[in-house]
């Protein structure tokens, strides 16, 4: 199991420097404000976060690589810039972030949890990393993923398993499991994630934090180590921030959306709309065809619906079009594409867990030929037209993240029928990803000691509409934090 690498000189400096006691508990918004005000230095911030990482990461294994020397050097440059040219600092100046292992950070290996990629050193930063650096963020570590970032459970033969801080026998989520754990426990202020079937929203859900899946094309997705992207990745995969508050997610979003000419799929869509804060109609979805929504999730949905209604939103029960068919389209497109390389690469790893999980996922969906793949793309457009009409009547959809409480570890490693049940439980995330819609996971509290929450979905490029509504829910929730986690 790999944990964050230690830089001896930095640890010595950290041990002799007087630090505010719990900077790592601060929000990203507060860190940025205090750094700009000169109340705390960038160097003090990064040292405080590394002290927190040293305390709990060896147990949780969320951050699997950390170039401490580089981060401290960046912090000192940030302090110098603040002294010499304060007008040039960005909105995330001095804020410590983590980056998921499936995107490129110059000079570091983009392993994606795959042993064969252990030496795949990125020649340059991914577009999103460039945007975050330009905003002043300090990248302090890389977060763990399952192999190829393709499970709702984070474990791999190269870096090991990432544990959920609430309970070790429950999944930490995937594929941005390391991101969810690192931000939940105060090892970073904002975490970067990616999502093609819930890989931001599910780790946020099971760790009790906020996670925003943006619209595909909103955030530049160019990675120097990736030579091509299949249709499913281009149309369904998205990036976004995870954080402990909606305000921090909004701050991370604003930093990530900068364009990059290296990404032909980036869309220069405006972020702000005049009606972002308008109290619109909300479709409450507490029943999902093909599965059972557990009582705890239904209660969370009712709690969120009541908060929105009190704030002036018009909440009505309504069922979006053909959720099961949206999942089938996702399976037809994504799993067909996975047969062009990924499944063979999964088999070559020799890890029985990822092999079992991916093959079970593939076997859950239809096996189709070229004609079937083409018709699946056409069917996706048909379903999106139906959802467009639904979203014109209900601009926000309130639905489960998952229809079940956080899954026990390895729930994707059983029989094919058990995998079908898992896919059905995750269908609110898969269906909305299939259509390229943005979604935000918002915690609503604990049930039986485990986090529970809800998902909000809106039309393309309406992320701020989601953030406004999510803020309403957040204000009406007393959510116990994983910041109090202490390693045994």
RODO-2510 file (C-alpha; in nm, 4 decimals, decimal comma):
residues 488
     n   res          X          Y          Z
     1     x     0,0000     0,0000     0,0000
     2     x     0,1385     0,3348    -0,1019
     3     x     0,0988     0,6477     0,1084
     4     x     0,2110     1,0064     0,0737
     5     x     0,5836     1,0503     0,0312
     6     x     0,7690     1,2401     0,2991
     7     x     1,0117     1,5228     0,2421
     8     x     1,2450     1,5307     0,5435
     9     x     1,3483     1,8946     0,5144
    10     x     0,9910     2,0092     0,4951
    11     x     0,8863     1,8013     0,7950
    12     x     1,1668     1,9560     0,9952
    13     x     1,0519     2,3034     0,8979
    14     x     0,6917     2,2195     0,9806
    15     x     0,7861     2,0903     1,3249
    16     x     0,9618     2,4142     1,4226
    17     x     0,7117     2,6598     1,2790
    18     x     0,4265     2,7864     1,4942
    19     x     0,1041     2,7163     1,3092
    20     x    -0,2550     2,8158     1,3758
    21     x    -0,3873     2,5002     1,5389
    22     x    -0,6352     2,3745     1,2841
    23     x    -0,5922     2,5469     0,9483
    24     x    -0,6823     2,2166     0,7853
    25     x    -1,0351     2,2535     0,9228
    26     x    -1,0863     2,5839     0,7433
    27     x    -1,2974     2,6086     0,4315
    28     x    -1,1335     2,6874     0,0996
    29     x    -1,3192     3,0196     0,0973
    30     x    -1,1741     3,1085     0,4380
    31     x    -0,8225     2,9945     0,3485
    32     x    -0,8213     3,2103     0,0353
    33     x    -0,9537     3,5094     0,2299
    34     x    -0,7065     3,4708     0,5182
    35     x    -0,4119     3,4273     0,2830
    36     x    -0,5080     3,7423     0,0897
    37     x    -0,5499     3,9303     0,4177
    38     x    -0,2032     3,8220     0,5327
    39     x    -0,3395     3,6453     0,8419
    40     x    -0,1694     3,3233     0,7374
    41     x     0,0930     3,2454     0,4769
    42     x     0,0689     2,9964     0,1918
    43     x     0,3598     2,8081     0,3490
    44     x     0,1836     2,7813     0,6844
    45     x    -0,1261     2,6483     0,5108
    46     x     0,0544     2,3744     0,3226
    47     x     0,2487     2,2704     0,6312
    48     x    -0,0698     2,2416     0,8346
    49     x    -0,2293     2,0180     0,5732
    50     x     0,0741     1,7932     0,5516
    51     x     0,0653     1,7539     0,9286
    52     x    -0,2957     1,6389     0,8959
    53     x    -0,2015     1,4025     0,6108
    54     x     0,0799     1,2531     0,8185
    55     x    -0,1621     1,1909     1,1035
    56     x    -0,4402     1,0037     0,9222
    57     x    -0,3436     0,9164     0,5656
    58     x    -0,1317     0,6120     0,6586
    59     x    -0,4551     0,4549     0,7820
    60     x    -0,6969     0,5756     0,5112
    61     x    -0,4656     0,5715     0,2066
    62     x    -0,6525     0,8430     0,0187
    63     x    -0,3465     1,0367    -0,1008
    64     x    -0,0974     0,8024    -0,2678
    65     x     0,1623     1,0497    -0,3916
    66     x     0,2692     1,3902    -0,2645
    67     x     0,5588     1,5999    -0,3931
    68     x     0,6058     1,7974    -0,0743
    69     x     0,9146     1,9846    -0,1860
    70     x     0,7354     2,1100    -0,4945
    71     x     0,4266     2,2113    -0,2956
    72     x     0,6303     2,4021    -0,0395
    73     x     0,8260     2,5790    -0,3129
    74     x     0,4954     2,6762    -0,4759
    75     x     0,3749     2,8074    -0,1395
    76     x     0,6829     3,0266    -0,0978
    77     x     0,6348     3,1610    -0,4519
    78     x     0,2742     3,2331    -0,3631
    79     x     0,3787     3,4291    -0,0561
    80     x     0,6284     3,6295    -0,2605
    81     x     0,3649     3,7067    -0,5254
    82     x     0,1267     3,8266    -0,2575
    83     x     0,3952     4,0642    -0,1270
    84     x     0,5110     4,1936    -0,4654
    85     x     0,1978     4,1890    -0,6820
    86     x    -0,1165     4,1223    -0,4770
    87     x    -0,3365     4,2269    -0,7696
    88     x    -0,2190     3,9191    -0,9598
    89     x    -0,3309     3,6526    -0,7134
    90     x    -0,6095     3,4176    -0,8226
    91     x    -0,9284     3,3126    -0,6482
    92     x    -0,7668     2,9965    -0,5058
    93     x    -0,4402     3,1583    -0,4014
    94     x    -0,2816     2,9383    -0,1356
    95     x    -0,5671     2,6856    -0,1263
    96     x    -0,4418     2,3227    -0,1059
    97     x    -0,5946     2,0840    -0,3593
    98     x    -0,5600     1,7206    -0,4534
    99     x    -0,5688     1,5878    -0,8100
   100     x    -0,7118     1,2511    -0,9108
   101     x    -0,4638     0,9952    -1,0441
   102     x    -0,6296     0,9749    -1,3863
   103     x    -0,5293     1,3233    -1,5049
   104     x    -0,1824     1,4573    -1,5727
   105     x     0,0395     1,6550    -1,3398
   106     x     0,3693     1,7443    -1,5079
   107     x     0,6569     1,5291    -1,3901
   108     x     0,4368     1,2803    -1,2044
   109     x     0,3087     0,9383    -1,3073
   110     x    -0,0525     0,9245    -1,4256
   111     x    -0,0972     0,5690    -1,3021
   112     x    -0,4790     0,5556    -1,2985
   113     x    -0,4339     0,2710    -1,0538
   114     x    -0,2728     0,0480    -1,3190
   115     x     0,0669    -0,1155    -1,2499
   116     x     0,1636    -0,0962    -1,6183
   117     x     0,1327     0,2833    -1,5944
   118     x     0,3583     0,3219    -1,2914
   119     x     0,6235     0,4941    -1,5028
   120     x     0,3854     0,6878    -1,7309
   121     x     0,5208     1,0289    -1,6350
   122     x     0,3202     1,3218    -1,7683
   123     x     0,5205     1,5648    -1,9850
   124     x     0,2873     1,8524    -1,8987
   125     x    -0,0153     1,9401    -1,6865
   126     x    -0,3671     1,8471    -1,7906
   127     x    -0,5821     2,1421    -1,8910
   128     x    -0,7743     2,1399    -1,5626
   129     x    -0,4502     2,1335    -1,3614
   130     x    -0,3276     2,4341    -1,5581
   131     x    -0,6509     2,6172    -1,4761
   132     x    -0,6198     2,5386    -1,1064
   133     x    -0,2570     2,6496    -1,0920
   134     x    -0,3453     2,9717    -1,2737
   135     x    -0,6079     3,0352    -1,0053
   136     x    -0,3368     3,0061    -0,7385
   137     x    -0,4168     2,6598    -0,6038
   138     x    -0,1376     2,4577    -0,4474
   139     x    -0,1456     2,0915    -0,5532
   140     x    -0,0424     1,8949    -0,2462
   141     x    -0,1183     1,5364    -0,3477
   142     x    -0,2671     1,2790    -0,5843
   143     x    -0,5732     1,0796    -0,4843
   144     x    -0,6352     0,7098    -0,5257
   145     x    -0,8613     0,5399    -0,7812
   146     x    -0,9606     0,1890    -0,8869
   147     x    -0,7812     0,0590    -1,1981
   148     x    -0,8801     0,2635    -1,5023
   149     x    -1,1084     0,4649    -1,2684
   150     x    -1,3823     0,2131    -1,3368
   151     x    -1,5400     0,0969    -1,0104
   152     x    -1,7524     0,2436    -0,7325
   153     x    -1,4897     0,0967    -0,4968
   154     x    -1,1361     0,2357    -0,4705
   155     x    -0,8683    -0,0319    -0,4574
   156     x    -0,5897    -0,1286    -0,6946
   157     x    -0,2785    -0,3515    -0,6977
   158     x    -0,0439    -0,0543    -0,7351
   159     x    -0,1542     0,1714    -0,4479
   160     x    -0,3862    -0,0416    -0,2357
   161     x    -0,7284     0,0262    -0,0866
   162     x    -0,8722     0,3582     0,0283
   163     x    -1,0820     0,3276     0,3442
   164     x    -1,4027     0,5111     0,4250
   165     x    -1,3460     0,7211     0,7411
   166     x    -1,6984     0,6480     0,8662
   167     x    -1,6612     0,2687     0,8547
   168     x    -1,3859     0,0571     0,7032
   169     x    -1,6180    -0,2154     0,5750
   170     x    -1,8115     0,0363     0,3605
   171     x    -1,6882     0,1561     0,0224
   172     x    -1,4993     0,4847     0,0085
   173     x    -1,6643     0,5347    -0,3293
   174     x    -1,5235     0,5316    -0,6762
   175     x    -1,3769     0,6154    -0,8894
   176     x    -1,2863     0,9401    -0,7090
   177     x    -1,2682     0,7549    -0,3773
   178     x    -0,9380     0,9044    -0,2697
   179     x    -1,0717     1,2499    -0,3526
   180     x    -1,3835     1,2005    -0,1417
   181     x    -1,1904     1,0725     0,1598
   182     x    -0,9148     1,3350     0,1382
   183     x    -1,1533     1,6277     0,1421
   184     x    -1,3919     1,4739     0,3974
   185     x    -1,1149     1,4271     0,6533
   186     x    -0,9353     1,7594     0,6086
   187     x    -0,6388     1,6415     0,4025
   188     x    -0,7213     1,9048     0,1394
   189     x    -0,9682     2,1901     0,1028
   190     x    -1,0928     2,0970    -0,2462
   191     x    -1,0435     1,7741    -0,4391
   192     x    -1,0519     1,7243    -0,8144
   193     x    -1,2654     1,4403    -0,9489
   194     x    -1,4034     1,2911    -1,2697
   195     x    -1,7434     1,1307    -1,3334
   196     x    -1,8806     0,9067    -1,6098
   197     x    -2,1273     0,7037    -1,3999
   198     x    -2,1233     0,8727    -1,0603
   199     x    -1,7496     0,8839    -0,9916
   200     x    -1,7749     1,2275    -0,8278
   201     x    -2,1268     1,2069    -0,6896
   202     x    -2,0964     0,8621    -0,5299
   203     x    -1,7714     0,9261    -0,3351
   204     x    -1,9271     1,2527    -0,2176
   205     x    -2,2365     1,0612    -0,1052
   206     x    -2,0586     0,7856     0,0886
   207     x    -1,8112     1,0253     0,2557
   208     x    -2,0625     1,2960     0,3476
   209     x    -1,9323     1,5810     0,1296
   210     x    -2,0514     1,7841    -0,1692
   211     x    -1,9558     1,6723    -0,5190
   212     x    -2,0344     1,8507    -0,8464
   213     x    -2,0364     1,6703    -1,1784
   214     x    -2,0267     1,9468    -1,4394
   215     x    -2,1642     1,9343    -1,7923
   216     x    -1,9287     1,7494    -2,0301
   217     x    -1,7334     2,0185    -2,2134
   218     x    -1,7620     2,2707    -1,9289
   219     x    -1,4123     2,1900    -1,7953
   220     x    -1,1285     2,1273    -2,0390
   221     x    -1,0390     1,7583    -2,0363
   222     x    -0,7182     1,7444    -2,2395
   223     x    -0,4516     1,5145    -2,0918
   224     x    -0,1074     1,4958    -2,2575
   225     x    -0,0760     1,1229    -2,1849
   226     x    -0,4084     1,0434    -2,3590
   227     x    -0,3963     1,0170    -2,7375
   228     x    -0,7658     0,9647    -2,8057
   229     x    -1,1092     0,9706    -2,6420
   230     x    -1,4015     0,7554    -2,7477
   231     x    -1,7504     0,8958    -2,8015
   232     x    -1,8797     0,7841    -2,4623
   233     x    -1,5971     0,9600    -2,2795
   234     x    -1,6465     1,2784    -2,4784
   235     x    -2,0229     1,2919    -2,4345
   236     x    -2,0715     1,1460    -2,0860
   237     x    -1,7545     1,2006    -1,8822
   238     x    -1,7111     1,5204    -1,6832
   239     x    -1,4852     1,6729    -1,4185
   240     x    -1,5622     1,8745    -1,1111
   241     x    -1,4756     1,9639    -0,7524
   242     x    -1,5504     1,7860    -0,4257
   243     x    -1,5499     1,9838    -0,1007
   244     x    -1,7066     1,9954     0,2421
   245     x    -1,9358     2,2852     0,1540
   246     x    -2,1341     2,4092    -0,1419
   247     x    -1,9488     2,7410    -0,1258
   248     x    -1,6139     2,5681    -0,1662
   249     x    -1,7473     2,3652    -0,4590
   250     x    -1,8610     2,6889    -0,6240
   251     x    -1,5148     2,8385    -0,5738
   252     x    -1,3495     2,5315    -0,7229
   253     x    -1,5862     2,5363    -1,0185
   254     x    -1,5014     2,8967    -1,1040
   255     x    -1,1323     2,8091    -1,1084
   256     x    -1,1744     2,4973    -1,3223
   257     x    -1,3813     2,6377    -1,6080
   258     x    -1,1059     2,8244    -1,7910
   259     x    -1,0759     2,7177    -2,1517
   260     x    -0,7842     2,5438    -2,3181
   261     x    -0,7265     2,5258    -2,6932
   262     x    -0,5788     2,1759    -2,6564
   263     x    -0,9284     2,0401    -2,5861
   264     x    -1,1526     2,0486    -2,8953
   265     x    -1,4509     1,9373    -2,6854
   266     x    -1,4375     2,2374    -2,4501
   267     x    -1,7479     2,4550    -2,4772
   268     x    -1,7253     2,8282    -2,4207
   269     x    -2,0577     2,8390    -2,2395
   270     x    -2,1374     3,1149    -1,9944
   271     x    -2,1372     3,0150    -1,6303
   272     x    -2,3770     3,2728    -1,4874
   273     x    -2,7409     3,3188    -1,5882
   274     x    -2,9833     3,5833    -1,4686
   275     x    -3,2234     3,3194    -1,3326
   276     x    -2,9719     3,1048    -1,1426
   277     x    -3,1315     3,2000    -0,8106
   278     x    -3,4945     3,1948    -0,9278
   279     x    -3,7113     2,9557    -0,7251
   280     x    -3,8175     2,7245    -1,0062
   281     x    -4,0206     2,4036    -1,0171
   282     x    -3,8478     2,0977    -0,8733
   283     x    -3,9377     1,7407    -0,9678
   284     x    -3,9218     1,5184    -0,6606
   285     x    -3,8233     1,1664    -0,7648
   286     x    -3,8497     0,9189    -0,4780
   287     x    -3,9284     0,6121    -0,6867
   288     x    -3,6913     0,4685    -0,9469
   289     x    -3,8181     0,2060    -1,1941
   290     x    -3,6439    -0,1281    -1,1624
   291     x    -3,5248    -0,0873    -0,8032
   292     x    -3,6337     0,0060    -0,4528
   293     x    -3,5417     0,3363    -0,2950
   294     x    -3,4541     0,2586     0,0668
   295     x    -3,6404     0,4308     0,3486
   296     x    -3,3380     0,6327     0,4600
   297     x    -3,2875     0,7803     0,1128
   298     x    -3,6596     0,8581     0,0837
   299     x    -3,6385     1,0427     0,4150
   300     x    -3,3393     1,2415     0,2887
   301     x    -3,5331     1,3342    -0,0259
   302     x    -3,8307     1,4513     0,1804
   303     x    -3,6004     1,6548     0,4038
   304     x    -3,4392     1,8213     0,1018
   305     x    -3,7775     1,8792    -0,0638
   306     x    -3,9094     2,0489     0,2504
   307     x    -3,6066     2,2780     0,2646
   308     x    -3,6501     2,3779    -0,0994
   309     x    -4,0242     2,4335    -0,0580
   310     x    -3,9689     2,6522     0,2480
   311     x    -3,7238     2,8607     0,0433
   312     x    -3,9851     2,9186    -0,2276
   313     x    -3,9204     2,6394    -0,4761
   314     x    -4,2292     2,4646    -0,6123
   315     x    -4,1774     2,0965    -0,5420
   316     x    -4,3940     1,8408    -0,7197
   317     x    -4,3664     1,4659    -0,7497
   318     x    -4,2756     1,3701    -1,1085
   319     x    -4,0914     1,0880    -1,2820
   320     x    -3,8350     1,1744    -1,5522
   321     x    -3,8536     0,9825    -1,8799
   322     x    -3,7265     0,6265    -1,9168
   323     x    -3,4502     0,6055    -1,6571
   324     x    -3,3986     0,2348    -1,7228
   325     x    -3,3583     0,2995    -2,0951
   326     x    -3,1010     0,5705    -2,0223
   327     x    -2,8980     0,3163    -1,8235
   328     x    -2,9197     0,0670    -2,1091
   329     x    -2,7936     0,3291    -2,3530
   330     x    -2,5028     0,4025    -2,1181
   331     x    -2,4198     0,0326    -2,1052
   332     x    -2,4504    -0,0077    -2,4812
   333     x    -2,2144     0,2801    -2,5574
   334     x    -1,9622     0,2749    -2,2727
   335     x    -1,9260    -0,1003    -2,2331
   336     x    -1,8996    -0,1484    -2,6094
   337     x    -1,6167     0,1055    -2,6159
   338     x    -1,4507    -0,0703    -2,3215
   339     x    -1,4070    -0,3778    -2,5398
   340     x    -1,1659    -0,1774    -2,7566
   341     x    -0,8707    -0,2084    -2,5227
   342     x    -0,9797    -0,1569    -2,1627
   343     x    -1,1203    -0,5024    -2,0912
   344     x    -0,8098    -0,6708    -2,2340
   345     x    -0,5935    -0,4373    -2,0251
   346     x    -0,8027    -0,5171    -1,7166
   347     x    -0,7475    -0,8899    -1,7766
   348     x    -0,3733    -0,8310    -1,8133
   349     x    -0,3449    -0,6678    -1,4700
   350     x    -0,4057    -0,9996    -1,2985
   351     x    -0,6200    -0,8383    -1,0253
   352     x    -0,9247    -1,0625    -0,9733
   353     x    -1,1377    -0,7836    -0,8213
   354     x    -1,1212    -0,5370    -1,1087
   355     x    -1,1519    -0,8230    -1,3572
   356     x    -1,4656    -0,9546    -1,1867
   357     x    -1,6180    -0,6078    -1,1500
   358     x    -1,5615    -0,4954    -1,5092
   359     x    -1,6738    -0,8255    -1,6613
   360     x    -1,9857    -0,8262    -1,4438
   361     x    -2,0595    -0,4703    -1,5540
   362     x    -2,0109    -0,5648    -1,9183
   363     x    -2,2292    -0,8739    -1,8844
   364     x    -2,5102    -0,6682    -1,7298
   365     x    -2,5575    -0,4768    -2,0524
   366     x    -2,6456    -0,5890    -2,4008
   367     x    -2,3760    -0,7264    -2,6287
   368     x    -2,4125    -0,5289    -2,9495
   369     x    -2,2485    -0,5000    -3,2897
   370     x    -2,1682    -0,1854    -3,4880
   371     x    -2,5316    -0,1463    -3,5874
   372     x    -2,6400    -0,1701    -3,2244
   373     x    -2,3781     0,0867    -3,1212
   374     x    -2,4959     0,3317    -3,3874
   375     x    -2,8586     0,2862    -3,2839
   376     x    -2,7644     0,3350    -2,9172
   377     x    -2,6219     0,6775    -3,0045
   378     x    -2,9417     0,7615    -3,1921
   379     x    -3,1479     0,6368    -2,8974
   380     x    -2,9468     0,8610    -2,6654
   381     x    -3,0517     1,1662    -2,8663
   382     x    -3,4149     1,0562    -2,8497
   383     x    -3,3976     1,0178    -2,4723
   384     x    -3,2233     1,3520    -2,4347
   385     x    -3,5040     1,5224    -2,6281
   386     x    -3,7536     1,3756    -2,3819
   387     x    -3,5460     1,4925    -2,0865
   388     x    -3,5115     1,8376    -2,2423
   389     x    -3,8897     1,8666    -2,2474
   390     x    -3,9091     1,7411    -1,8878
   391     x    -3,6437     1,9905    -1,7755
   392     x    -3,8332     2,2727    -1,9452
   393     x    -4,1194     2,1976    -1,7030
   394     x    -3,9002     2,1068    -1,4042
   395     x    -3,5676     2,2940    -1,4285
   396     x    -3,4358     2,1044    -1,1235
   397     x    -3,4731     1,7339    -1,0532
   398     x    -3,4343     1,6125    -0,6935
   399     x    -3,3550     1,2419    -0,6920
   400     x    -3,1349     0,9876    -0,5140
   401     x    -2,7604     0,9733    -0,5616
   402     x    -2,7943     0,6027    -0,4994
   403     x    -3,1135     0,4228    -0,4063
   404     x    -2,9270     0,2426    -0,1253
   405     x    -2,7227     0,3450     0,1735
   406     x    -2,3440     0,3314     0,1135
   407     x    -2,2599    -0,0142    -0,0150
   408     x    -2,0561    -0,2692     0,1806
   409     x    -1,7075    -0,3241     0,0488
   410     x    -1,6949    -0,5441    -0,2617
   411     x    -2,0652    -0,5316    -0,3463
   412     x    -1,9656    -0,5409    -0,7142
   413     x    -1,7806    -0,8721    -0,6801
   414     x    -2,0742    -1,1081    -0,6362
   415     x    -2,3029    -1,2762    -0,8841
   416     x    -2,4282    -1,1233    -1,2051
   417     x    -2,7700    -1,0752    -1,0463
   418     x    -2,6077    -0,8877    -0,7584
   419     x    -2,4278    -0,6642    -1,0062
   420     x    -2,7584    -0,5974    -1,1838
   421     x    -2,9073    -0,4939    -0,8508
   422     x    -2,6111    -0,2636    -0,7851
   423     x    -2,6431    -0,1020    -1,1283
   424     x    -3,0145    -0,0499    -1,0658
   425     x    -2,9396     0,1140    -0,7300
   426     x    -2,6895     0,3468    -0,9010
   427     x    -2,9206     0,4195    -1,1953
   428     x    -2,9959     0,7828    -1,0946
   429     x    -2,6270     0,8606    -1,1485
   430     x    -2,5779     0,6457    -1,4583
   431     x    -2,8888     0,7713    -1,6394
   432     x    -2,8063     1,1389    -1,5944
   433     x    -2,4437     1,0816    -1,6971
   434     x    -2,5638     0,9001    -2,0101
   435     x    -2,7464     1,2166    -2,1146
   436     x    -2,4532     1,4480    -2,0382
   437     x    -2,6330     1,6367    -1,7604
   438     x    -2,4725     1,8086    -1,4623
   439     x    -2,5512     1,6879    -1,1109
   440     x    -2,4567     1,7696    -0,7543
   441     x    -2,4472     1,5367    -0,4546
   442     x    -2,5451     1,7077    -0,1279
   443     x    -2,5218     1,5425     0,2166
   444     x    -2,8280     1,5548     0,4401
   445     x    -2,6935     1,3896     0,7546
   446     x    -2,6220     1,0437     0,8908
   447     x    -2,8329     0,7315     0,9122
   448     x    -2,7085     0,4517     1,1323
   449     x    -2,3709     0,6226     1,1443
   450     x    -2,3342     0,6389     0,7639
   451     x    -2,3701     0,9453     0,5417
   452     x    -2,6843     0,9885     0,3354
   453     x    -2,7725     1,2592     0,0855
   454     x    -2,9517     1,3601    -0,2308
   455     x    -2,8758     1,4553    -0,5893
   456     x    -2,9877     1,7591    -0,7848
   457     x    -2,9809     1,7565    -1,1656
   458     x    -3,0395     2,0420    -1,4102
   459     x    -3,0083     2,1164    -1,7800
   460     x    -2,6702     2,1450    -1,9515
   461     x    -2,4405     2,4229    -1,8317
   462     x    -2,6736     2,5222    -1,5449
   463     x    -2,4321     2,4337    -1,2662
   464     x    -2,4974     2,7560    -1,0739
   465     x    -2,8691     2,6777    -1,0665
   466     x    -2,7737     2,3528    -0,8936
   467     x    -2,5362     2,5286    -0,6554
   468     x    -2,8055     2,7774    -0,5509
   469     x    -3,0516     2,4994    -0,4698
   470     x    -2,7839     2,2882    -0,3013
   471     x    -2,7011     2,5834    -0,0738
   472     x    -3,0630     2,5907     0,0417
   473     x    -3,0476     2,2226     0,1366
   474     x    -2,7111     2,2667     0,3059
   475     x    -2,8419     2,5494     0,5275
   476     x    -3,1158     2,3219     0,6611
   477     x    -2,8951     2,0236     0,7454
   478     x    -2,6928     1,9520     1,0548
   479     x    -2,4223     1,7340     0,9052
   480     x    -2,1650     1,5838     1,1353
   481     x    -1,8224     1,6039     0,9737
   482     x    -1,5517     1,3439     0,9168
   483     x    -1,3011     1,6123     1,0201
   484     x    -1,3031     1,4551     1,3651
   485     x    -1,1652     1,1292     1,2252
   486     x    -0,8614     1,0063     1,4155
   487     x    -0,6501     0,7154     1,3006
   488     x    -0,6557     0,4228     1,5391
***
